[in-house]
């Protein structure tokens, strides 16, 4: 792949749609980390001449682009030799890790032989190196072909930095670009082999916080278990095992959540998915369909059992949103999942 030398700072960056896949090669740019805990996650990349690179922004929840940092004067910065690829914002929350940290790794494939590593800006106040050691290191290594990670905790200049456009993200970016989908699925397929049952129920019932669970999930699990599904708790397994299970299954059912951002990286083409809405976030719920269809041509059946809000509906931070179990059972049966 040749570098795109078009006027890259004029490539449109919009929460509604992804920009075309381009890579900008920068000499001695400045990578600015987050200076505070602002919800805008203000950070990004400046060229050596001080111009901010719009392509370094990230789409956050709520259809917000990460903020643009101020550069009143060139701050003191470490200088790192070699050639590096700018990845994204390092997050410890799994769903955010998937849609904010991995979004530029599509470009590794074409430039792998010249790269010394990838650059990640950590969420403010977070020890992202420890997060990699404890949880995500092997998966990030799989997707970046074993490249070392440099965590830009302080203002840092890199001898050469490759800045790819984002290829994936939440909401309007969730379908991914064609090259992102091909590259990520191909890398997963090179390292992961399918192993597991044909029918999988992805459960949230063992999550520590009850508000993250699916209401009445014990009954849903009993229903699916009697229909021949394995009840699978992804947080109890390595990411390799999770991918292996999703790759093996013909049919997957579960409540919406991070697992259904990961599964499209591996699930077989044309898999059937029964996705159960578990909260009052219809735009987020519908976005999962777009991702699974775009990445894997999945046949997704949406089940909407969430009860209307009333004065007695608990706040989402306090308890799982009430759902109607009979709707779940009837919809799964009518759609041929039982």
C-alpha positions as CSV (number, residue, x, y, z in Angstrom):
1,X,0.0,0.0,0.0
2,X,1.3,3.4,-0.9
3,X,0.9,6.3,1.4
4,X,-2.0,8.6,0.4
5,X,-0.5,12.1,-0.1
6,X,-3.9,13.8,-0.6
7,X,-4.7,16.8,1.6
8,X,-5.4,14.4,4.5
9,X,-6.5,17.0,7.0
10,X,-9.4,17.7,4.7
11,X,-10.6,14.1,4.7
12,X,-14.1,14.5,6.3
13,X,-14.4,13.1,9.9
14,X,-18.0,12.8,10.9
15,X,-19.8,10.7,13.6
16,X,-22.3,9.6,10.9
17,X,-19.8,7.9,8.6
18,X,-16.3,6.6,8.4
19,X,-13.7,8.4,6.2
20,X,-12.0,6.6,3.3
21,X,-9.0,4.4,4.3
22,X,-5.9,6.6,4.1
23,X,-2.5,6.7,5.9
24,X,-0.5,9.8,6.5
25,X,3.2,9.5,7.1
26,X,4.4,12.1,9.7
27,X,8.0,13.1,10.6
28,X,8.6,14.1,14.2
29,X,4.9,14.6,15.0
30,X,3.8,15.3,18.5
31,X,1.3,12.9,20.2
32,X,-0.6,14.6,23.0
33,X,-2.1,12.5,25.7
34,X,-5.1,13.5,27.8
35,X,-4.4,16.2,30.3
36,X,-7.4,15.7,32.5
37,X,-10.5,13.5,32.9
38,X,-12.7,15.4,30.6
39,X,-15.5,13.4,29.0
40,X,-14.3,14.6,25.6
41,X,-11.1,12.5,26.0
42,X,-9.1,15.5,24.5
43,X,-6.0,14.1,22.8
44,X,-4.4,13.5,19.4
45,X,-1.6,14.1,16.9
46,X,0.1,17.3,15.7
47,X,2.4,17.5,12.8
48,X,5.9,19.0,13.4
49,X,4.5,22.4,12.1
50,X,1.9,22.4,14.9
51,X,-1.2,21.6,12.7
52,X,-3.6,19.2,14.4
53,X,-4.5,16.0,12.5
54,X,-8.2,15.4,12.4
55,X,-7.7,11.8,11.5
56,X,-6.3,11.2,15.0
57,X,-9.7,11.8,16.6
58,X,-11.8,9.0,17.9
59,X,-15.6,8.5,18.0
60,X,-16.8,8.1,21.5
61,X,-20.2,7.0,23.0
62,X,-23.0,9.5,22.4
63,X,-21.8,10.1,18.8
64,X,-19.1,12.5,20.1
65,X,-15.6,12.9,18.5
66,X,-12.7,13.2,21.0
67,X,-11.7,16.7,21.7
68,X,-9.0,18.7,20.1
69,X,-6.1,19.6,22.5
70,X,-4.7,23.1,22.7
71,X,-1.1,23.7,21.6
72,X,-0.2,27.2,22.8
73,X,3.5,26.3,22.7
74,X,5.4,23.1,22.0
75,X,5.6,21.2,25.2
76,X,8.6,19.2,26.4
77,X,8.4,15.9,24.8
78,X,10.2,12.5,24.8
79,X,11.6,11.6,21.4
80,X,11.1,8.0,20.3
81,X,13.2,6.8,17.4
82,X,11.9,4.4,14.7
83,X,8.6,4.0,12.8
84,X,5.4,3.7,14.7
85,X,1.7,3.3,13.9
86,X,-0.9,5.4,15.8
87,X,-3.6,3.1,17.0
88,X,-6.2,4.8,19.3
89,X,-7.3,5.4,22.8
90,X,-6.4,2.8,25.4
91,X,-9.5,1.7,27.4
92,X,-9.9,-0.9,30.1
93,X,-13.7,-1.4,29.5
94,X,-13.9,-4.2,27.1
95,X,-16.5,-2.7,24.8
96,X,-14.7,0.6,24.6
97,X,-11.4,-1.2,24.0
98,X,-12.9,-2.9,21.0
99,X,-14.4,0.3,19.4
100,X,-11.7,2.8,20.4
101,X,-8.4,1.1,20.8
102,X,-8.4,-1.2,17.7
103,X,-9.8,1.1,15.1
104,X,-6.7,1.8,13.1
105,X,-5.0,-1.6,13.2
106,X,-6.3,-2.3,9.7
107,X,-3.2,-0.5,8.4
108,X,-0.7,-2.9,10.1
109,X,-0.9,-5.4,7.3
110,X,0.6,-3.2,4.5
111,X,3.3,-1.6,6.7
112,X,4.2,-4.5,9.1
113,X,7.7,-4.9,7.8
114,X,8.8,-1.3,8.5
115,X,7.0,-0.8,11.8
116,X,8.7,-0.9,15.2
117,X,5.4,-0.8,17.1
118,X,2.1,0.8,17.7
119,X,1.2,3.9,19.8
120,X,-1.7,4.0,22.2
121,X,-2.9,7.0,24.2
122,X,-4.2,5.8,27.6
123,X,-7.4,7.0,29.1
124,X,-6.5,9.7,31.6
125,X,-5.4,8.2,35.0
126,X,-5.3,4.7,33.7
127,X,-2.3,2.3,33.7
128,X,-2.9,0.9,30.3
129,X,0.3,-1.2,30.4
130,X,-1.1,-3.1,33.4
131,X,-4.4,-3.6,31.5
132,X,-2.4,-5.2,28.7
133,X,-0.5,-7.4,31.1
134,X,-3.7,-8.5,32.9
135,X,-6.2,-8.8,30.1
136,X,-5.8,-7.6,26.5
137,X,-2.1,-8.0,25.6
138,X,-2.4,-11.3,23.7
139,X,-5.4,-10.2,21.8
140,X,-3.9,-6.8,20.8
141,X,-0.7,-8.7,19.8
142,X,-2.8,-11.0,17.6
143,X,-4.4,-8.1,15.8
144,X,-1.2,-6.1,15.4
145,X,1.0,-9.1,14.3
146,X,3.0,-9.1,17.5
147,X,4.1,-5.4,17.4
148,X,5.3,-3.8,20.7
149,X,3.0,-1.2,22.2
150,X,4.3,2.2,23.2
151,X,1.9,3.9,25.7
152,X,2.0,7.7,25.1
153,X,1.4,8.7,28.7
154,X,3.3,12.0,28.2
155,X,3.8,14.3,25.2
156,X,5.9,12.3,22.8
157,X,7.5,12.9,19.4
158,X,8.1,9.9,17.1
159,X,10.8,9.9,14.5
160,X,8.2,8.6,12.0
161,X,4.5,8.1,12.7
162,X,2.0,6.5,10.4
163,X,-1.5,7.9,11.1
164,X,-4.3,5.8,9.5
165,X,-7.8,6.9,9.3
166,X,-10.2,5.2,11.8
167,X,-11.8,2.1,10.3
168,X,-14.3,1.1,13.0
169,X,-16.1,2.5,16.0
170,X,-19.5,2.8,17.7
171,X,-22.8,3.8,16.2
172,X,-22.2,5.4,12.8
173,X,-18.8,3.7,12.5
174,X,-19.9,0.3,13.6
175,X,-20.1,-1.3,10.1
176,X,-16.4,-0.7,9.6
177,X,-14.6,0.0,6.4
178,X,-14.1,-2.9,3.9
179,X,-10.4,-3.1,4.6
180,X,-10.8,-3.0,8.4
181,X,-13.3,-5.9,8.2
182,X,-11.1,-8.0,5.9
183,X,-7.9,-7.4,7.8
184,X,-9.3,-8.0,11.3
185,X,-11.2,-11.2,10.3
186,X,-8.3,-12.5,8.4
187,X,-5.9,-12.1,11.3
188,X,-8.3,-13.7,13.7
189,X,-8.8,-16.6,11.3
190,X,-5.0,-17.1,11.0
191,X,-4.7,-17.7,14.8
192,X,-8.0,-19.1,16.0
193,X,-9.6,-22.4,15.2
194,X,-13.4,-23.1,15.8
195,X,-14.1,-25.2,18.8
196,X,-17.4,-25.5,20.6
197,X,-21.1,-26.3,20.1
198,X,-23.2,-25.2,17.2
199,X,-25.7,-23.4,19.5
200,X,-24.4,-20.9,22.0
201,X,-26.2,-18.7,24.5
202,X,-23.9,-15.8,25.6
203,X,-24.9,-15.1,29.2
204,X,-24.5,-12.1,31.4
205,X,-25.9,-13.7,34.5
206,X,-22.5,-14.1,36.2
207,X,-21.4,-10.5,35.8
208,X,-20.6,-9.0,39.2
209,X,-22.9,-5.9,38.8
210,X,-26.6,-6.9,38.6
211,X,-27.4,-3.8,36.5
212,X,-25.2,-5.2,33.7
213,X,-27.1,-8.5,33.6
214,X,-30.3,-9.4,31.7
215,X,-33.4,-9.3,33.7
216,X,-34.9,-12.7,34.4
217,X,-31.9,-14.3,32.7
218,X,-32.1,-17.5,34.8
219,X,-35.4,-18.3,33.0
220,X,-33.9,-17.5,29.6
221,X,-30.9,-19.7,30.4
222,X,-33.2,-22.6,31.4
223,X,-35.2,-22.1,28.2
224,X,-32.1,-22.1,25.9
225,X,-30.4,-25.0,27.8
226,X,-33.5,-27.2,27.2
227,X,-33.3,-26.3,23.5
228,X,-29.7,-27.6,23.3
229,X,-27.7,-24.4,23.7
230,X,-24.4,-24.2,25.7
231,X,-24.6,-21.5,28.3
232,X,-21.4,-19.5,27.8
233,X,-20.0,-16.9,30.2
234,X,-17.4,-15.1,28.2
235,X,-15.7,-13.3,31.1
236,X,-14.6,-16.7,32.5
237,X,-12.6,-17.5,29.3
238,X,-9.6,-16.0,27.4
239,X,-10.3,-13.9,24.4
240,X,-8.9,-16.7,22.2
241,X,-11.5,-19.1,23.7
242,X,-14.3,-16.6,23.2
243,X,-13.4,-16.1,19.5
244,X,-13.1,-19.9,19.1
245,X,-16.6,-20.4,20.4
246,X,-18.1,-17.7,18.3
247,X,-16.3,-19.0,15.2
248,X,-17.8,-22.5,15.8
249,X,-21.4,-21.6,16.4
250,X,-24.1,-21.7,13.8
251,X,-26.5,-19.9,16.1
252,X,-25.8,-17.4,18.8
253,X,-28.4,-15.9,21.3
254,X,-27.8,-13.4,24.0
255,X,-28.5,-9.9,25.5
256,X,-26.8,-7.0,23.7
257,X,-23.4,-6.0,25.0
258,X,-19.7,-6.2,24.3
259,X,-19.6,-9.8,23.3
260,X,-21.6,-8.9,20.2
261,X,-18.9,-6.4,19.2
262,X,-16.3,-9.1,19.5
263,X,-18.2,-12.0,17.9
264,X,-18.4,-10.4,14.4
265,X,-14.6,-10.5,14.2
266,X,-14.8,-14.3,14.2
267,X,-18.4,-15.6,13.6
268,X,-19.0,-17.7,10.5
269,X,-20.6,-16.2,7.5
270,X,-24.3,-16.3,7.6
271,X,-24.6,-17.2,11.3
272,X,-28.0,-16.8,12.9
273,X,-28.2,-14.4,15.9
274,X,-31.0,-13.8,18.3
275,X,-30.2,-10.5,20.0
276,X,-32.2,-9.6,23.1
277,X,-32.6,-6.0,24.0
278,X,-31.8,-5.5,27.7
279,X,-31.9,-1.7,28.2
280,X,-33.5,1.4,26.9
281,X,-30.8,2.2,24.3
282,X,-32.5,1.4,21.0
283,X,-29.8,3.1,18.8
284,X,-27.0,1.1,20.4
285,X,-29.1,-2.0,20.2
286,X,-29.8,-1.6,16.5
287,X,-26.1,-0.8,15.8
288,X,-25.1,-4.4,16.7
289,X,-27.2,-5.6,13.8
290,X,-25.3,-3.4,11.3
291,X,-21.9,-4.6,12.6
292,X,-22.9,-8.3,12.5
293,X,-24.3,-8.0,9.0
294,X,-21.4,-6.0,7.7
295,X,-18.6,-8.2,9.1
296,X,-20.2,-11.6,8.8
297,X,-23.4,-11.4,6.7
298,X,-25.2,-12.6,9.9
299,X,-28.9,-13.1,9.9
300,X,-29.9,-11.2,13.0
301,X,-33.3,-11.4,14.6
302,X,-34.0,-8.6,17.1
303,X,-36.0,-9.3,20.2
304,X,-37.4,-6.3,22.0
305,X,-38.8,-7.3,25.3
306,X,-37.9,-4.2,27.4
307,X,-40.9,-3.0,29.3
308,X,-41.9,0.7,28.9
309,X,-40.5,3.1,31.4
310,X,-42.6,3.9,34.4
311,X,-42.0,5.8,37.7
312,X,-41.0,2.4,39.2
313,X,-38.4,1.5,36.5
314,X,-35.0,1.3,38.3
315,X,-32.2,3.6,37.1
316,X,-29.9,1.7,34.7
317,X,-27.0,2.1,37.3
318,X,-29.1,0.4,40.0
319,X,-30.6,-2.7,38.5
320,X,-31.2,-4.5,35.2
321,X,-34.0,-3.0,33.1
322,X,-37.2,-5.1,33.4
323,X,-38.1,-7.2,30.4
324,X,-41.1,-9.4,29.5
325,X,-39.9,-13.0,29.5
326,X,-42.9,-14.2,27.6
327,X,-41.9,-11.9,24.7
328,X,-38.4,-13.4,24.6
329,X,-39.9,-17.0,24.6
330,X,-42.5,-16.3,21.9
331,X,-40.1,-14.4,19.6
332,X,-37.4,-17.0,19.9
333,X,-39.9,-19.8,19.2
334,X,-41.5,-17.9,16.3
335,X,-38.1,-17.3,14.7
336,X,-37.0,-20.9,14.9
337,X,-34.4,-20.6,17.7
338,X,-36.1,-23.1,20.0
